[in-house]
């Protein structure tokens, strides 16, 4: 979980620095332009957001300031979530009301919501000084589970565009890996929601995102060095990797909590024969 926390913080800090350098919001993950192209004080808002993300990312690295940093990051990503909402109307209006269009917008929404969920887990962990609060873990489970399902369905509905992101030198072909990763997203989401190998699923989800960064997103920085979106995609993905591993650590801590028998079916089944013998 600590590794996830540091990566999550690094992604948030990087996103803030990039907003400051471009003195604008990342169009791929902070689409304020969905509210119009002439927003008063947009550049000033971008600078405020940049400072906010950097300060909050640094704050969650220290226990004394972690709760404040977590709240600040949750607020920021809730705002970025709101930026996506107008596209639930405008995207189908201009592109046609199709499942792939709606799912594409929901991908942007849940990309931000999983970062909100990670911030909530950090807040809950620091507040209790032990395992995160059950309600926080449950909310994060549903957010990541549903988000992963939506990410997977988006891959499967948009095979050709997603396949273009796969480097040409990778064998078998982009379409195969798009379908493969789409199925992996769906399986991870189902595992997290069903509490079946959920810790492993969250860890592997973060690992898959890390591979995306190394093979697909990092090369885009070299191909488009002056594109805010190329850099911002890498910053966001770092935060998402950290968020997935924060979830994995939280689920593991919750499962290991003393007296949490609902999360330890193996212990119950192992103790059953002994109980039966005592009755006999």
C-alpha positions in Angstrom: 0.0 0.0 0.0 2.9 2.4 0.8 4.3 1.8 -2.7 0.9 2.6 -4.2 0.7 5.8 -2.1 4.0 7.1 -3.4 3.1 6.3 -7.0 -0.3 8.0 -6.5 1.4 11.0 -5.1 3.9 11.1 -7.9 1.2 11.0 -10.5 -0.7 13.8 -8.8 2.4 16.0 -8.5 3.4 15.4 -12.2 -0.1 16.3 -13.3 0.1 19.6 -11.4 3.5 20.4 -12.8 2.3 19.7 -16.3 -0.7 22.0 -15.8 1.6 24.7 -14.7 4.0 24.3 -17.6 1.2 24.4 -20.2 -0.8 26.9 -18.0 -3.9 25.0 -19.0 -5.9 21.9 -18.0 -4.9 18.5 -19.5 -7.5 18.1 -22.3 -7.5 14.3 -22.0 -8.2 14.0 -18.3 -9.4 17.5 -17.1 -11.7 18.5 -20.0 -12.9 21.9 -18.7 -13.4 22.8 -22.4 -16.6 20.6 -22.3 -18.2 23.7 -20.6 -17.2 25.9 -23.5 -14.1 27.3 -25.1 -14.2 30.8 -23.5 -14.2 30.2 -19.7 -13.2 33.4 -17.9 -10.0 33.1 -15.9 -9.2 29.7 -17.3 -5.5 30.2 -17.2 -5.6 31.4 -13.6 -7.8 28.4 -12.7 -5.2 26.1 -14.3 -2.4 27.6 -12.2 -4.5 27.2 -9.0 -5.2 23.6 -10.0 -1.5 23.0 -10.6 -0.5 24.3 -7.2 -3.4 22.4 -5.6 -2.3 19.0 -7.1 1.4 19.5 -6.3 0.7 20.5 -2.7 -1.9 17.8 -2.1 0.4 15.1 -3.7 3.2 16.2 -1.4 0.9 16.3 1.7 -0.3 12.7 1.5 3.3 11.5 1.9 3.5 12.6 5.5 1.1 11.3 8.2 0.5 14.7 9.8 -0.7 16.2 6.5 -2.0 13.1 4.8 -5.6 13.6 5.7 -5.7 17.1 4.4 -3.9 16.0 1.2 -6.3 13.2 0.7 -9.3 15.5 1.0 -7.7 18.0 -1.4 -7.1 15.3 -4.0 -10.6 13.9 -3.6 -12.0 17.4 -4.2 -9.8 18.0 -7.3 -10.7 14.7 -8.9 -14.4 15.2 -8.1 -14.2 18.5 -10.0 -12.4 16.7 -12.9 -15.3 14.2 -12.9 -17.8 17.1 -13.2 -15.8 18.3 -16.3 -16.9 15.1 -18.1 -20.6 15.3 -17.4 -21.6 17.7 -20.2 -20.2 15.1 -22.7 -22.9 12.6 -21.6 -25.2 15.0 -23.6 -23.0 16.5 -26.2 -21.1 13.4 -27.3 -24.2 11.4 -28.2 -25.7 14.5 -29.7 -22.8 15.0 -32.2 -21.6 11.4 -32.6 -24.9 9.6 -32.4 -26.5 7.7 -29.5 -24.4 4.5 -29.5 -23.2 2.4 -26.6 -19.6 2.9 -27.6 -20.0 6.7 -27.3 -21.7 6.6 -23.9 -19.2 4.1 -22.6 -16.3 6.3 -23.9 -17.6 9.2 -21.7 -18.1 6.9 -18.7 -14.5 5.9 -19.1 -13.4 9.5 -18.4 -15.8 9.7 -15.5 -14.5 6.6 -13.8 -10.9 7.4 -14.6 -11.4 10.3 -12.1 -13.7 8.4 -9.7 -11.1 5.7 -9.0 -8.6 8.4 -8.0 -11.3 9.9 -5.7 -11.8 6.4 -4.2 -8.0 6.1 -3.6 -8.0 9.4 -1.8 -10.9 8.3 0.4 -9.0 5.1 1.3 -5.9 7.2 2.2 -8.0 9.4 4.4 -9.7 6.5 6.1 -6.4 4.7 6.7 -4.7 7.7 8.3 -7.8 8.5 10.4 -8.1 5.1 12.0 -4.3 4.3 12.1 -5.2 0.7 11.3 -7.2 -0.9 8.5 -9.5 1.5 6.5 -13.1 1.9 7.5 -15.4 -0.7 6.1 -17.6 1.9 4.3 -14.6 3.4 2.6 -13.4 0.0 1.4 -16.8 -0.9 0.2 -17.2 2.3 -1.8 -13.7 1.9 -3.3 -14.5 -1.7 -4.2 -17.6 -0.7 -6.1 -15.9 2.2 -7.8 -12.9 0.2 -9.0 -15.0 -2.8 -9.9 -17.5 -0.9 -12.0 -14.7 1.3 -13.4 -12.7 -1.8 -14.5 -15.8 -3.3 -16.1 -16.4 -0.1 -18.1 -12.7 0.1 -19.1 -12.9 -3.4 -20.4 -16.2 -3.0 -22.3 -14.7 0.2 -23.9 -11.7 -1.8 -25.2 -14.0 -4.5 -26.6 -16.3 -1.9 -28.3 -13.5 0.1 -29.8 -11.0 -2.5 -30.9 -9.6 -0.6 -33.9 -8.8 2.7 -32.2 -7.4 1.0 -29.1 -5.3 -1.3 -31.3 -3.6 1.7 -32.7 -2.1 2.4 -29.3 -0.2 -0.9 -29.3 3.4 -0.6 -30.6 3.9 -2.3 -34.0 6.8 -4.3 -32.7 4.7 -6.3 -30.2 3.9 -9.7 -31.8 0.5 -11.1 -32.6 -1.1 -7.7 -33.3 -2.8 -4.8 -31.7 -6.3 -6.2 -32.0 -5.4 -9.3 -30.1 -3.9 -7.3 -27.2 -6.9 -4.9 -27.2 -9.3 -7.8 -26.7 -6.9 -9.5 -24.2 -6.6 -6.4 -22.0 -10.3 -5.7 -22.4 -11.1 -9.2 -21.0 -8.5 -8.7 -18.3 -10.2 -5.5 -17.2 -13.6 -7.2 -17.1 -12.3 -10.1 -15.1 -10.5 -7.8 -12.7 -13.7 -5.8 -12.2 -15.7 -9.0 -11.5 -13.1 -10.3 -9.1 -13.1 -7.1 -7.1 -16.9 -6.9 -7.0 -17.3 -10.6 -6.1 -14.5 -10.5 -3.5 -12.9 -13.5 -5.3 -9.1 -13.1 -5.4 -9.8 -9.4 -5.2 -6.5 -8.4 -3.7 -4.6 -10.3 -6.5 -7.0 -8.7 -9.1 -6.2 -5.2 -7.8 -2.5 -5.8 -7.8 -2.6 -7.2 -11.3 -4.7 -4.3 -12.5 -2.0 -1.9 -11.3 0.6 -4.0 -13.0 -1.3 -4.0 -16.3 -1.6 -0.2 -16.1 2.2 0.0 -15.4 2.8 -2.1 -18.6 0.5 0.3 -20.5 2.7 3.2 -19.3 5.9 1.5 -20.3 4.8 0.2 -23.7 2.1 2.5 -25.0 2.0 5.8 -23.1 5.7 6.6 -22.5 6.6 6.4 -26.3 3.9 9.0 -27.0 6.0 11.6 -25.1 8.8 11.1 -27.5 6.5 11.1 -30.5 4.6 14.2 -29.4 6.9 16.1 -27.0 4.9 19.3 -27.2 1.5 17.7 -26.6 0.1 18.3 -23.1 -2.2 15.2 -23.5 0.7 12.9 -24.2 2.5 13.9 -21.0 -0.7 14.1 -19.0 -1.7 10.6 -20.0 1.5 9.3 -18.4 0.9 11.4 -15.2 -2.7 10.2 -14.9 -1.7 6.6 -15.5 0.9 6.8 -12.7 -1.8 8.0 -10.3 -4.1 5.2 -11.5 -1.4 2.6 -10.9 -0.9 3.9 -7.3 -4.7 4.0 -6.8 -5.1 0.3 -7.8 -2.3 -0.7 -5.4 -3.8 1.4 -2.6 -7.0 -0.5 -3.1 -5.1 -3.8 -3.0 -3.4 -2.9 0.2 -6.6 -1.7 1.8 -8.4 -5.0 0.8 -5.5 -7.0 2.2 -5.5 -5.1 5.5 -9.3 -5.4 5.8 -9.1 -9.1 5.2 -6.4 -9.6 7.8 -8.3 -7.6 10.4 -8.9 -9.7 13.6 -12.4 -11.1 13.8 -13.2 -10.4 10.2 -14.5 -13.9 9.6 -16.6 -12.8 6.5 -13.3 -12.1 4.7 -11.7 -15.4 5.8 -13.9 -18.3 4.5 -10.9 -20.6 4.5 -10.6 -20.2 8.3 -14.2 -21.1 8.8 -14.1 -24.2 6.6 -10.8 -25.3 8.3 -12.3 -25.1 11.7 -15.6 -26.8 10.9 -14.3 -30.5 11.2 -12.8 -29.7 14.6 -16.1 -28.3 15.8 -18.0 -31.3 14.6 -15.6 -33.7 16.5 -16.2 -31.7 19.7 -20.0 -32.2 19.3 -19.6 -35.9 18.8 
